[in-house]
């Protein structure tokens, strides 16, 4: 009985209801608070998994770029020089309007 009253108090809390309603699909608004809570928890879980997947993919991409840089510079002895002026000149030329034909 005590667990049931705790669950009812948590599910009937105004602040938690507004939080759950943000993550609950609109089709489930007329369902019981328990169903709404389960759907909200599922939605938050899916968002968390998607965020973890994107973070992992970004990390692996950065590691792959670092490994390629190491292989090129240390093992293959390729010199990579990046001159920021070259990039700046190319960006300025891309922004310059094309002259009109005479």
Order of alpha helices (4+ residues) and beta strands (2+ residues): alpha-alpha-alpha-alpha
